[in-house]
């Protein structure tokens, strides 16, 4: 009986440890996609991309095309489980980091980046899905936001390591022997920038083996005892019994086919997920994450100064994602999204105006970009992932997340691929004004279409669509 009383309290430490380990996949996502930003200038010199904006765009965006492909197959999480799918992602991150570091040709480099992108696409879908399925309703938004926080920390660490390795390279380049391994790495600093991801990737792989299967996935496969064991360890046996009944009842009425997403019951939920996936990326956040140093260099800063500016952006990204974690279950999804989108639209117009003036306003530009990142980080950054992970039934949640993630990375890849070309045609000012105009579409969507899901269990949200 004492054992039951203790188990009825749940184990908060166990739950948080599981979430942190799983969210580490988000860290790798952020690191992998952001590390290229500091390597653009040395890569451009090494592969002679100065006069080829389309090929430069392909070099940077290849990881995002890989993400699209990874997201396309990430629905396998409904068949083999969330945990096994994350292990596959960890292997892909490791292979990509090593391959990128040793590449001698642009083709080999791009293949290695595509493999890493494949891992990004898988992790981006499965991590928030898993966290959503094990989290209590009252803190689910906060815990899924942990995934977005881990992405931003990965981005920030990538910026710090890029600057550290750049500084190291400039300090020791004259002292190392040409032809030596150290000389090879120091002279081609992008190798160690990209290869450093191998360490966290291997750590992620190791830690995954202590993570349990998702209880909702286990139930969908008939492993009721295992599901109950995990739920009781997290929430205590009383809540676990209640959840088990709700999950069992919900699963008994679900269809597990992809076509279910487009039937009348879930058609609106699918539209919401796809709209948020597309609009979050068309705001242009990945232009800053991938091309930030290049943008600042074009505004008049040196390569070293631009990397310091990128670190400022990374710090803002982390701080305001923490704000989202703090407020999303209190203020709700809709209110945060509305406030954040106002800041996104205004800051994009200001960034475009500063480029239009073109009169040495580097400090004002860094402030405006920081405002954009702050606004994005507590709204369009975490909220699409939260909503996508909670509005679909268990049997199709993996497929729905795969579709949403595929769409998100498709939009992401398109923006990253087209930015060098758009900026050459429209100019930087015209490109940012275009993104601001597109972002205005979010306002009618928030008011007319988006439901509020804070505080509701996954089964309550599912019943909402059924009743509709």
PAPAKE-593539 format. One record per residue (C-alpha): chain; residue number from 1; x, y, z. Coordinates in steps of 0.2 Angstrom, whole numbers. Layout:
residues N
@rodo:A	loke:NUM	px:X	py:Y	pz:Z .
...
//
This chain:
residues 468
@rodo:A	loke:1	px:0	py:0	pz:0 .
@rodo:A	loke:2	px:14	py:12	pz:4 .
@rodo:A	loke:3	px:21	py:8	pz:-13 .
@rodo:A	loke:4	px:5	py:12	pz:-21 .
@rodo:A	loke:5	px:4	py:29	pz:-11 .
@rodo:A	loke:6	px:21	py:34	pz:-17 .
@rodo:A	loke:7	px:17	py:29	pz:-35 .
@rodo:A	loke:8	px:1	py:39	pz:-34 .
@rodo:A	loke:9	px:12	py:55	pz:-33 .
@rodo:A	loke:10	px:21	py:51	pz:-49 .
@rodo:A	loke:11	px:39	py:54	pz:-52 .
@rodo:A	loke:12	px:42	py:72	pz:-58 .
@rodo:A	loke:13	px:61	py:69	pz:-59 .
@rodo:A	loke:14	px:59	py:54	pz:-70 .
@rodo:A	loke:15	px:47	py:63	pz:-82 .
@rodo:A	loke:16	px:58	py:78	pz:-84 .
@rodo:A	loke:17	px:73	py:68	pz:-87 .
@rodo:A	loke:18	px:64	py:58	pz:-101 .
@rodo:A	loke:19	px:58	py:75	pz:-108 .
@rodo:A	loke:20	px:76	py:82	pz:-108 .
@rodo:A	loke:21	px:84	py:67	pz:-116 .
@rodo:A	loke:22	px:70	py:67	pz:-130 .
@rodo:A	loke:23	px:72	py:86	pz:-132 .
@rodo:A	loke:24	px:90	py:83	pz:-136 .
@rodo:A	loke:25	px:85	py:78	pz:-153 .
@rodo:A	loke:26	px:79	py:96	pz:-155 .
@rodo:A	loke:27	px:96	py:102	pz:-149 .
@rodo:A	loke:28	px:104	py:93	pz:-164 .
@rodo:A	loke:29	px:90	py:99	pz:-175 .
@rodo:A	loke:30	px:95	py:117	pz:-170 .
@rodo:A	loke:31	px:114	py:114	pz:-171 .
@rodo:A	loke:32	px:113	py:105	pz:-188 .
@rodo:A	loke:33	px:103	py:119	pz:-196 .
@rodo:A	loke:34	px:112	py:134	pz:-189 .
@rodo:A	loke:35	px:130	py:128	pz:-189 .
@rodo:A	loke:36	px:131	py:131	pz:-208 .
@rodo:A	loke:37	px:128	py:150	pz:-205 .
@rodo:A	loke:38	px:146	py:153	pz:-198 .
@rodo:A	loke:39	px:153	py:142	pz:-212 .
@rodo:A	loke:40	px:146	py:151	pz:-227 .
@rodo:A	loke:41	px:160	py:162	pz:-230 .
@rodo:A	loke:42	px:174	py:149	pz:-228 .
@rodo:A	loke:43	px:164	py:137	pz:-238 .
@rodo:A	loke:44	px:161	py:150	pz:-252 .
@rodo:A	loke:45	px:180	py:152	pz:-253 .
@rodo:A	loke:46	px:184	py:134	pz:-253 .
@rodo:A	loke:47	px:171	py:128	pz:-266 .
@rodo:A	loke:48	px:172	py:145	pz:-276 .
@rodo:A	loke:49	px:154	py:150	pz:-275 .
@rodo:A	loke:50	px:156	py:169	pz:-275 .
@rodo:A	loke:51	px:147	py:171	pz:-292 .
@rodo:A	loke:52	px:134	py:158	pz:-291 .
@rodo:A	loke:53	px:120	py:163	pz:-279 .
@rodo:A	loke:54	px:109	py:148	pz:-285 .
@rodo:A	loke:55	px:123	py:135	pz:-280 .
@rodo:A	loke:56	px:126	py:145	pz:-264 .
@rodo:A	loke:57	px:108	py:143	pz:-260 .
@rodo:A	loke:58	px:109	py:124	pz:-264 .
@rodo:A	loke:59	px:124	py:122	pz:-252 .
@rodo:A	loke:60	px:115	py:130	pz:-238 .
@rodo:A	loke:61	px:97	py:123	pz:-241 .
@rodo:A	loke:62	px:102	py:105	pz:-245 .
@rodo:A	loke:63	px:100	py:101	pz:-226 .
@rodo:A	loke:64	px:82	py:108	pz:-227 .
@rodo:A	loke:65	px:78	py:97	pz:-243 .
@rodo:A	loke:66	px:85	py:82	pz:-233 .
@rodo:A	loke:67	px:73	py:88	pz:-219 .
@rodo:A	loke:68	px:58	py:87	pz:-231 .
@rodo:A	loke:69	px:63	py:69	pz:-236 .
@rodo:A	loke:70	px:65	py:64	pz:-218 .
@rodo:A	loke:71	px:48	py:72	pz:-213 .
@rodo:A	loke:72	px:41	py:62	pz:-228 .
@rodo:A	loke:73	px:46	py:45	pz:-220 .
@rodo:A	loke:74	px:44	py:50	pz:-202 .
@rodo:A	loke:75	px:27	py:43	pz:-201 .
@rodo:A	loke:76	px:35	py:26	pz:-198 .
@rodo:A	loke:77	px:35	py:32	pz:-180 .
@rodo:A	loke:78	px:17	py:25	pz:-180 .
@rodo:A	loke:79	px:23	py:8	pz:-185 .
@rodo:A	loke:80	px:40	py:5	pz:-177 .
@rodo:A	loke:81	px:37	py:18	pz:-162 .
@rodo:A	loke:82	px:44	py:35	pz:-157 .
@rodo:A	loke:83	px:59	py:28	pz:-148 .
@rodo:A	loke:84	px:66	py:18	pz:-162 .
@rodo:A	loke:85	px:63	py:32	pz:-175 .
@rodo:A	loke:86	px:73	py:44	pz:-164 .
@rodo:A	loke:87	px:87	py:31	pz:-163 .
@rodo:A	loke:88	px:88	py:31	pz:-182 .
@rodo:A	loke:89	px:88	py:50	pz:-182 .
@rodo:A	loke:90	px:103	py:50	pz:-170 .
@rodo:A	loke:91	px:113	py:38	pz:-182 .
@rodo:A	loke:92	px:109	py:50	pz:-197 .
@rodo:A	loke:93	px:115	py:65	pz:-187 .
@rodo:A	loke:94	px:132	py:56	pz:-183 .
@rodo:A	loke:95	px:135	py:51	pz:-201 .
@rodo:A	loke:96	px:131	py:68	pz:-207 .
@rodo:A	loke:97	px:143	py:77	pz:-195 .
@rodo:A	loke:98	px:157	py:65	pz:-199 .
@rodo:A	loke:99	px:154	py:66	pz:-218 .
@rodo:A	loke:100	px:153	py:85	pz:-218 .
@rodo:A	loke:101	px:170	py:87	pz:-209 .
@rodo:A	loke:102	px:179	py:76	pz:-221 .
@rodo:A	loke:103	px:171	py:82	pz:-238 .
@rodo:A	loke:104	px:183	py:86	pz:-252 .
@rodo:A	loke:105	px:171	py:89	pz:-265 .
@rodo:A	loke:106	px:155	py:100	pz:-265 .
@rodo:A	loke:107	px:144	py:85	pz:-271 .
@rodo:A	loke:108	px:151	py:74	pz:-256 .
@rodo:A	loke:109	px:147	py:89	pz:-244 .
@rodo:A	loke:110	px:130	py:91	pz:-250 .
@rodo:A	loke:111	px:126	py:72	pz:-249 .
@rodo:A	loke:112	px:132	py:73	pz:-231 .
@rodo:A	loke:113	px:121	py:88	pz:-227 .
@rodo:A	loke:114	px:106	py:79	pz:-235 .
@rodo:A	loke:115	px:109	py:65	pz:-223 .
@rodo:A	loke:116	px:109	py:76	pz:-208 .
@rodo:A	loke:117	px:93	py:85	pz:-215 .
@rodo:A	loke:118	px:85	py:68	pz:-216 .
@rodo:A	loke:119	px:89	py:66	pz:-197 .
@rodo:A	loke:120	px:82	py:84	pz:-194 .
@rodo:A	loke:121	px:66	py:80	pz:-203 .
@rodo:A	loke:122	px:63	py:64	pz:-192 .
@rodo:A	loke:123	px:68	py:72	pz:-176 .
@rodo:A	loke:124	px:57	py:87	pz:-179 .
@rodo:A	loke:125	px:42	py:77	pz:-180 .
@rodo:A	loke:126	px:45	py:63	pz:-167 .
@rodo:A	loke:127	px:52	py:74	pz:-153 .
@rodo:A	loke:128	px:37	py:85	pz:-150 .
@rodo:A	loke:129	px:25	py:70	pz:-154 .
@rodo:A	loke:130	px:33	py:60	pz:-140 .
@rodo:A	loke:131	px:34	py:74	pz:-127 .
@rodo:A	loke:132	px:15	py:78	pz:-131 .
@rodo:A	loke:133	px:10	py:60	pz:-128 .
@rodo:A	loke:134	px:18	py:58	pz:-111 .
@rodo:A	loke:135	px:14	py:75	pz:-104 .
@rodo:A	loke:136	px:0	py:79	pz:-92 .
@rodo:A	loke:137	px:-13	py:91	pz:-100 .
@rodo:A	loke:138	px:-10	py:106	pz:-88 .
@rodo:A	loke:139	px:9	py:107	pz:-93 .
@rodo:A	loke:140	px:9	py:99	pz:-110 .
@rodo:A	loke:141	px:11	py:116	pz:-119 .
@rodo:A	loke:142	px:26	py:120	pz:-108 .
@rodo:A	loke:143	px:34	py:103	pz:-110 .
@rodo:A	loke:144	px:32	py:103	pz:-129 .
@rodo:A	loke:145	px:39	py:121	pz:-129 .
@rodo:A	loke:146	px:55	py:113	pz:-121 .
@rodo:A	loke:147	px:58	py:105	pz:-138 .
@rodo:A	loke:148	px:58	py:122	pz:-146 .
@rodo:A	loke:149	px:69	py:128	pz:-132 .
@rodo:A	loke:150	px:81	py:114	pz:-136 .
@rodo:A	loke:151	px:82	py:119	pz:-154 .
@rodo:A	loke:152	px:86	py:137	pz:-149 .
@rodo:A	loke:153	px:100	py:131	pz:-137 .
@rodo:A	loke:154	px:107	py:121	pz:-151 .
@rodo:A	loke:155	px:106	py:136	pz:-163 .
@rodo:A	loke:156	px:115	py:147	pz:-149 .
@rodo:A	loke:157	px:129	py:134	pz:-146 .
@rodo:A	loke:158	px:132	py:132	pz:-165 .
@rodo:A	loke:159	px:135	py:151	pz:-165 .
@rodo:A	loke:160	px:146	py:150	pz:-150 .
@rodo:A	loke:161	px:157	py:136	pz:-157 .
@rodo:A	loke:162	px:157	py:144	pz:-174 .
@rodo:A	loke:163	px:165	py:160	pz:-167 .
@rodo:A	loke:164	px:177	py:150	pz:-156 .
@rodo:A	loke:165	px:183	py:140	pz:-170 .
@rodo:A	loke:166	px:185	py:155	pz:-181 .
@rodo:A	loke:167	px:195	py:164	pz:-168 .
@rodo:A	loke:168	px:206	py:148	pz:-165 .
@rodo:A	loke:169	px:209	py:147	pz:-184 .
@rodo:A	loke:170	px:215	py:165	pz:-185 .
@rodo:A	loke:171	px:226	py:163	pz:-170 .
@rodo:A	loke:172	px:235	py:148	pz:-175 .
@rodo:A	loke:173	px:234	py:148	pz:-194 .
@rodo:A	loke:174	px:252	py:154	pz:-195 .
@rodo:A	loke:175	px:259	py:142	pz:-183 .
@rodo:A	loke:176	px:253	py:125	pz:-189 .
@rodo:A	loke:177	px:262	py:115	pz:-202 .
@rodo:A	loke:178	px:254	py:113	pz:-219 .
@rodo:A	loke:179	px:249	py:95	pz:-224 .
@rodo:A	loke:180	px:246	py:90	pz:-205 .
@rodo:A	loke:181	px:229	py:85	pz:-199 .
@rodo:A	loke:182	px:228	py:100	pz:-187 .
@rodo:A	loke:183	px:234	py:111	pz:-202 .
@rodo:A	loke:184	px:220	py:104	pz:-213 .
@rodo:A	loke:185	px:207	py:108	pz:-200 .
@rodo:A	loke:186	px:213	py:125	pz:-195 .
@rodo:A	loke:187	px:215	py:131	pz:-213 .
@rodo:A	loke:188	px:198	py:124	pz:-218 .
@rodo:A	loke:189	px:189	py:130	pz:-202 .
@rodo:A	loke:190	px:172	py:125	pz:-208 .
@rodo:A	loke:191	px:177	py:106	pz:-206 .
@rodo:A	loke:192	px:178	py:107	pz:-187 .
@rodo:A	loke:193	px:163	py:119	pz:-186 .
@rodo:A	loke:194	px:152	py:105	pz:-194 .
@rodo:A	loke:195	px:161	py:90	pz:-187 .
@rodo:A	loke:196	px:159	py:96	pz:-169 .
@rodo:A	loke:197	px:141	py:90	pz:-170 .
@rodo:A	loke:198	px:147	py:72	pz:-169 .
@rodo:A	loke:199	px:149	py:73	pz:-150 .
@rodo:A	loke:200	px:131	py:78	pz:-145 .
@rodo:A	loke:201	px:125	py:66	pz:-159 .
@rodo:A	loke:202	px:133	py:51	pz:-151 .
@rodo:A	loke:203	px:128	py:57	pz:-133 .
@rodo:A	loke:204	px:110	py:58	pz:-139 .
@rodo:A	loke:205	px:111	py:40	pz:-146 .
@rodo:A	loke:206	px:117	py:33	pz:-130 .
@rodo:A	loke:207	px:104	py:42	pz:-119 .
@rodo:A	loke:208	px:90	py:36	pz:-129 .
@rodo:A	loke:209	px:91	py:18	pz:-123 .
@rodo:A	loke:210	px:85	py:23	pz:-106 .
@rodo:A	loke:211	px:69	py:32	pz:-113 .
@rodo:A	loke:212	px:53	py:21	pz:-112 .
@rodo:A	loke:213	px:41	py:19	pz:-127 .
@rodo:A	loke:214	px:27	py:32	pz:-128 .
@rodo:A	loke:215	px:12	py:25	pz:-118 .
@rodo:A	loke:216	px:-1	py:30	pz:-131 .
@rodo:A	loke:217	px:9	py:21	pz:-145 .
@rodo:A	loke:218	px:11	py:6	pz:-133 .
@rodo:A	loke:219	px:-8	py:5	pz:-131 .
@rodo:A	loke:220	px:-11	py:7	pz:-150 .
@rodo:A	loke:221	px:0	py:-9	pz:-152 .
@rodo:A	loke:222	px:-9	py:-19	pz:-138 .
@rodo:A	loke:223	px:5	py:-17	pz:-124 .
@rodo:A	loke:224	px:-7	py:-11	pz:-111 .
@rodo:A	loke:225	px:4	py:-16	pz:-96 .
@rodo:A	loke:226	px:19	py:-7	pz:-102 .
@rodo:A	loke:227	px:8	py:9	pz:-106 .
@rodo:A	loke:228	px:1	py:8	pz:-88 .
@rodo:A	loke:229	px:18	py:6	pz:-80 .
@rodo:A	loke:230	px:25	py:21	pz:-89 .
@rodo:A	loke:231	px:9	py:32	pz:-86 .
@rodo:A	loke:232	px:9	py:27	pz:-67 .
@rodo:A	loke:233	px:28	py:31	pz:-65 .
@rodo:A	loke:234	px:25	py:48	pz:-72 .
@rodo:A	loke:235	px:7	py:53	pz:-65 .
@rodo:A	loke:236	px:4	py:41	pz:-51 .
@rodo:A	loke:237	px:-7	py:25	pz:-52 .
@rodo:A	loke:238	px:-24	py:35	pz:-50 .
@rodo:A	loke:239	px:-22	py:46	pz:-65 .
@rodo:A	loke:240	px:-14	py:32	pz:-75 .
@rodo:A	loke:241	px:-29	py:21	pz:-73 .
@rodo:A	loke:242	px:-40	py:36	pz:-79 .
@rodo:A	loke:243	px:-29	py:40	pz:-93 .
@rodo:A	loke:244	px:-28	py:22	pz:-98 .
@rodo:A	loke:245	px:-47	py:21	pz:-100 .
@rodo:A	loke:246	px:-48	py:37	pz:-110 .
@rodo:A	loke:247	px:-34	py:32	pz:-122 .
@rodo:A	loke:248	px:-41	py:14	pz:-124 .
@rodo:A	loke:249	px:-58	py:22	pz:-128 .
@rodo:A	loke:250	px:-51	py:35	pz:-140 .
@rodo:A	loke:251	px:-41	py:22	pz:-149 .
@rodo:A	loke:252	px:-56	py:10	pz:-152 .
@rodo:A	loke:253	px:-64	py:24	pz:-162 .
@rodo:A	loke:254	px:-49	py:29	pz:-172 .
@rodo:A	loke:255	px:-44	py:24	pz:-190 .
@rodo:A	loke:256	px:-25	py:24	pz:-193 .
@rodo:A	loke:257	px:-25	py:29	pz:-211 .
@rodo:A	loke:258	px:-17	py:44	pz:-220 .
@rodo:A	loke:259	px:-34	py:47	pz:-229 .
@rodo:A	loke:260	px:-42	py:50	pz:-212 .
@rodo:A	loke:261	px:-33	py:67	pz:-211 .
@rodo:A	loke:262	px:-43	py:74	pz:-225 .
@rodo:A	loke:263	px:-60	py:67	pz:-220 .
@rodo:A	loke:264	px:-73	py:79	pz:-213 .
@rodo:A	loke:265	px:-69	py:75	pz:-195 .
@rodo:A	loke:266	px:-51	py:80	pz:-196 .
@rodo:A	loke:267	px:-50	py:91	pz:-212 .
@rodo:A	loke:268	px:-50	py:107	pz:-202 .
@rodo:A	loke:269	px:-37	py:101	pz:-190 .
@rodo:A	loke:270	px:-26	py:96	pz:-205 .
@rodo:A	loke:271	px:-28	py:114	pz:-212 .
@rodo:A	loke:272	px:-23	py:122	pz:-196 .
@rodo:A	loke:273	px:-8	py:111	pz:-195 .
@rodo:A	loke:274	px:-2	py:115	pz:-213 .
@rodo:A	loke:275	px:-6	py:133	pz:-212 .
@rodo:A	loke:276	px:4	py:136	pz:-196 .
@rodo:A	loke:277	px:18	py:125	pz:-204 .
@rodo:A	loke:278	px:19	py:136	pz:-219 .
@rodo:A	loke:279	px:17	py:153	pz:-212 .
@rodo:A	loke:280	px:30	py:150	pz:-198 .
@rodo:A	loke:281	px:43	py:148	pz:-211 .
@rodo:A	loke:282	px:37	py:161	pz:-223 .
@rodo:A	loke:283	px:41	py:174	pz:-209 .
@rodo:A	loke:284	px:59	py:171	pz:-214 .
@rodo:A	loke:285	px:66	py:165	pz:-198 .
@rodo:A	loke:286	px:78	py:153	pz:-207 .
@rodo:A	loke:287	px:85	py:167	pz:-217 .
@rodo:A	loke:288	px:92	py:174	pz:-201 .
@rodo:A	loke:289	px:97	py:157	pz:-194 .
@rodo:A	loke:290	px:106	py:152	pz:-210 .
@rodo:A	loke:291	px:111	py:168	pz:-218 .
@rodo:A	loke:292	px:113	py:180	pz:-203 .
@rodo:A	loke:293	px:131	py:183	pz:-205 .
@rodo:A	loke:294	px:130	py:185	pz:-223 .
@rodo:A	loke:295	px:116	py:198	pz:-221 .
@rodo:A	loke:296	px:126	py:208	pz:-208 .
@rodo:A	loke:297	px:142	py:207	pz:-219 .
@rodo:A	loke:298	px:131	py:215	pz:-233 .
@rodo:A	loke:299	px:126	py:228	pz:-221 .
@rodo:A	loke:300	px:144	py:233	pz:-218 .
@rodo:A	loke:301	px:151	py:222	pz:-204 .
@rodo:A	loke:302	px:166	py:211	pz:-205 .
@rodo:A	loke:303	px:165	py:192	pz:-204 .
@rodo:A	loke:304	px:170	py:191	pz:-186 .
@rodo:A	loke:305	px:158	py:205	pz:-181 .
@rodo:A	loke:306	px:144	py:197	pz:-190 .
@rodo:A	loke:307	px:147	py:181	pz:-180 .
@rodo:A	loke:308	px:146	py:191	pz:-164 .
@rodo:A	loke:309	px:130	py:198	pz:-171 .
@rodo:A	loke:310	px:123	py:181	pz:-174 .
@rodo:A	loke:311	px:127	py:176	pz:-156 .
@rodo:A	loke:312	px:116	py:191	pz:-150 .
@rodo:A	loke:313	px:102	py:183	pz:-161 .
@rodo:A	loke:314	px:105	py:166	pz:-153 .
@rodo:A	loke:315	px:104	py:173	pz:-135 .
@rodo:A	loke:316	px:87	py:182	pz:-139 .
@rodo:A	loke:317	px:81	py:166	pz:-147 .
@rodo:A	loke:318	px:84	py:156	pz:-131 .
@rodo:A	loke:319	px:77	py:170	pz:-119 .
@rodo:A	loke:320	px:61	py:173	pz:-128 .
@rodo:A	loke:321	px:58	py:154	pz:-131 .
@rodo:A	loke:322	px:59	py:152	pz:-112 .
@rodo:A	loke:323	px:46	py:166	pz:-111 .
@rodo:A	loke:324	px:34	py:155	pz:-122 .
@rodo:A	loke:325	px:37	py:140	pz:-110 .
@rodo:A	loke:326	px:32	py:151	pz:-95 .
@rodo:A	loke:327	px:17	py:158	pz:-103 .
@rodo:A	loke:328	px:9	py:146	pz:-116 .
@rodo:A	loke:329	px:-1	py:136	pz:-103 .
@rodo:A	loke:330	px:-7	py:152	pz:-94 .
@rodo:A	loke:331	px:-10	py:164	pz:-108 .
@rodo:A	loke:332	px:-15	py:151	pz:-121 .
@rodo:A	loke:333	px:-9	py:147	pz:-139 .
@rodo:A	loke:334	px:-20	py:160	pz:-148 .
@rodo:A	loke:335	px:-15	py:176	pz:-137 .
@rodo:A	loke:336	px:4	py:172	pz:-139 .
@rodo:A	loke:337	px:2	py:169	pz:-157 .
@rodo:A	loke:338	px:-7	py:186	pz:-160 .
@rodo:A	loke:339	px:5	py:196	pz:-150 .
@rodo:A	loke:340	px:20	py:188	pz:-157 .
@rodo:A	loke:341	px:14	py:190	pz:-175 .
@rodo:A	loke:342	px:12	py:209	pz:-173 .
@rodo:A	loke:343	px:30	py:210	pz:-168 .
@rodo:A	loke:344	px:35	py:199	pz:-183 .
@rodo:A	loke:345	px:26	py:210	pz:-196 .
@rodo:A	loke:346	px:32	py:226	pz:-188 .
@rodo:A	loke:347	px:50	py:221	pz:-187 .
@rodo:A	loke:348	px:51	py:214	pz:-204 .
@rodo:A	loke:349	px:45	py:230	pz:-211 .
@rodo:A	loke:350	px:58	py:239	pz:-201 .
@rodo:A	loke:351	px:72	py:228	pz:-207 .
@rodo:A	loke:352	px:67	py:231	pz:-225 .
@rodo:A	loke:353	px:67	py:250	pz:-222 .
@rodo:A	loke:354	px:84	py:250	pz:-214 .
@rodo:A	loke:355	px:91	py:240	pz:-230 .
@rodo:A	loke:356	px:82	py:253	pz:-241 .
@rodo:A	loke:357	px:90	py:267	pz:-232 .
@rodo:A	loke:358	px:107	py:259	pz:-235 .
@rodo:A	loke:359	px:117	py:272	pz:-224 .
@rodo:A	loke:360	px:128	py:262	pz:-212 .
@rodo:A	loke:361	px:114	py:258	pz:-199 .
@rodo:A	loke:362	px:122	py:241	pz:-193 .
@rodo:A	loke:363	px:117	py:244	pz:-174 .
@rodo:A	loke:364	px:99	py:248	pz:-179 .
@rodo:A	loke:365	px:98	py:233	pz:-190 .
@rodo:A	loke:366	px:104	py:221	pz:-176 .
@rodo:A	loke:367	px:91	py:228	pz:-165 .
@rodo:A	loke:368	px:77	py:226	pz:-178 .
@rodo:A	loke:369	px:82	py:208	pz:-181 .
@rodo:A	loke:370	px:83	py:205	pz:-163 .
@rodo:A	loke:371	px:65	py:211	pz:-161 .
@rodo:A	loke:372	px:60	py:200	pz:-175 .
@rodo:A	loke:373	px:68	py:185	pz:-167 .
@rodo:A	loke:374	px:60	py:189	pz:-150 .
@rodo:A	loke:375	px:43	py:190	pz:-158 .
@rodo:A	loke:376	px:45	py:174	pz:-167 .
@rodo:A	loke:377	px:52	py:164	pz:-153 .
@rodo:A	loke:378	px:37	py:166	pz:-141 .
@rodo:A	loke:379	px:24	py:163	pz:-155 .
@rodo:A	loke:380	px:27	py:156	pz:-172 .
@rodo:A	loke:381	px:42	py:147	pz:-166 .
@rodo:A	loke:382	px:35	py:135	pz:-153 .
@rodo:A	loke:383	px:16	py:136	pz:-155 .
@rodo:A	loke:384	px:15	py:127	pz:-172 .
@rodo:A	loke:385	px:24	py:112	pz:-165 .
@rodo:A	loke:386	px:13	py:112	pz:-149 .
@rodo:A	loke:387	px:-3	py:113	pz:-159 .
@rodo:A	loke:388	px:2	py:100	pz:-172 .
@rodo:A	loke:389	px:7	py:88	pz:-158 .
@rodo:A	loke:390	px:-10	py:89	pz:-149 .
@rodo:A	loke:391	px:-24	py:91	pz:-161 .
@rodo:A	loke:392	px:-24	py:74	pz:-169 .
@rodo:A	loke:393	px:-30	py:57	pz:-163 .
@rodo:A	loke:394	px:-17	py:44	pz:-157 .
@rodo:A	loke:395	px:-18	py:32	pz:-172 .
@rodo:A	loke:396	px:-15	py:46	pz:-185 .
@rodo:A	loke:397	px:-4	py:58	pz:-175 .
@rodo:A	loke:398	px:12	py:52	pz:-182 .
@rodo:A	loke:399	px:6	py:53	pz:-200 .
@rodo:A	loke:400	px:-2	py:70	pz:-196 .
@rodo:A	loke:401	px:15	py:76	pz:-188 .
@rodo:A	loke:402	px:24	py:69	pz:-203 .
@rodo:A	loke:403	px:13	py:79	pz:-215 .
@rodo:A	loke:404	px:15	py:95	pz:-205 .
@rodo:A	loke:405	px:33	py:93	pz:-203 .
@rodo:A	loke:406	px:35	py:89	pz:-222 .
@rodo:A	loke:407	px:26	py:105	pz:-226 .
@rodo:A	loke:408	px:35	py:115	pz:-213 .
@rodo:A	loke:409	px:52	py:110	pz:-220 .
@rodo:A	loke:410	px:46	py:111	pz:-238 .
@rodo:A	loke:411	px:42	py:130	pz:-235 .
@rodo:A	loke:412	px:58	py:131	pz:-225 .
@rodo:A	loke:413	px:69	py:124	pz:-240 .
@rodo:A	loke:414	px:60	py:135	pz:-252 .
@rodo:A	loke:415	px:64	py:151	pz:-242 .
@rodo:A	loke:416	px:82	py:146	pz:-239 .
@rodo:A	loke:417	px:85	py:141	pz:-257 .
@rodo:A	loke:418	px:77	py:157	pz:-265 .
@rodo:A	loke:419	px:84	py:170	pz:-253 .
@rodo:A	loke:420	px:101	py:173	pz:-262 .
@rodo:A	loke:421	px:91	py:174	pz:-279 .
@rodo:A	loke:422	px:77	py:185	pz:-271 .
@rodo:A	loke:423	px:89	py:197	pz:-263 .
@rodo:A	loke:424	px:98	py:199	pz:-280 .
@rodo:A	loke:425	px:81	py:203	pz:-289 .
@rodo:A	loke:426	px:71	py:212	pz:-276 .
@rodo:A	loke:427	px:86	py:218	pz:-265 .
@rodo:A	loke:428	px:86	py:214	pz:-246 .
@rodo:A	loke:429	px:73	py:227	pz:-243 .
@rodo:A	loke:430	px:61	py:220	pz:-255 .
@rodo:A	loke:431	px:63	py:203	pz:-249 .
@rodo:A	loke:432	px:59	py:207	pz:-231 .
@rodo:A	loke:433	px:44	py:218	pz:-236 .
@rodo:A	loke:434	px:38	py:203	pz:-245 .
@rodo:A	loke:435	px:40	py:192	pz:-230 .
@rodo:A	loke:436	px:31	py:205	pz:-219 .
@rodo:A	loke:437	px:16	py:205	pz:-231 .
@rodo:A	loke:438	px:15	py:186	pz:-231 .
@rodo:A	loke:439	px:15	py:186	pz:-212 .
@rodo:A	loke:440	px:0	py:197	pz:-211 .
@rodo:A	loke:441	px:-11	py:182	pz:-217 .
@rodo:A	loke:442	px:-9	py:175	pz:-199 .
@rodo:A	loke:443	px:-21	py:188	pz:-191 .
@rodo:A	loke:444	px:-37	py:182	pz:-199 .
@rodo:A	loke:445	px:-32	py:164	pz:-196 .
@rodo:A	loke:446	px:-30	py:167	pz:-178 .
@rodo:A	loke:447	px:-47	py:176	pz:-176 .
@rodo:A	loke:448	px:-57	py:165	pz:-187 .
@rodo:A	loke:449	px:-50	py:147	pz:-188 .
@rodo:A	loke:450	px:-38	py:143	pz:-173 .
@rodo:A	loke:451	px:-47	py:135	pz:-158 .
@rodo:A	loke:452	px:-39	py:137	pz:-140 .
@rodo:A	loke:453	px:-32	py:120	pz:-134 .
@rodo:A	loke:454	px:-24	py:125	pz:-117 .
@rodo:A	loke:455	px:-28	py:114	pz:-102 .
@rodo:A	loke:456	px:-37	py:101	pz:-113 .
@rodo:A	loke:457	px:-32	py:82	pz:-113 .
@rodo:A	loke:458	px:-27	py:75	pz:-130 .
@rodo:A	loke:459	px:-43	py:64	pz:-129 .
@rodo:A	loke:460	px:-54	py:80	pz:-125 .
@rodo:A	loke:461	px:-47	py:88	pz:-141 .
@rodo:A	loke:462	px:-50	py:73	pz:-151 .
@rodo:A	loke:463	px:-68	py:73	pz:-145 .
@rodo:A	loke:464	px:-69	py:92	pz:-150 .
@rodo:A	loke:465	px:-66	py:87	pz:-168 .
@rodo:A	loke:466	px:-78	py:72	pz:-167 .
@rodo:A	loke:467	px:-92	py:83	pz:-161 .
@rodo:A	loke:468	px:-89	py:96	pz:-174 .
//
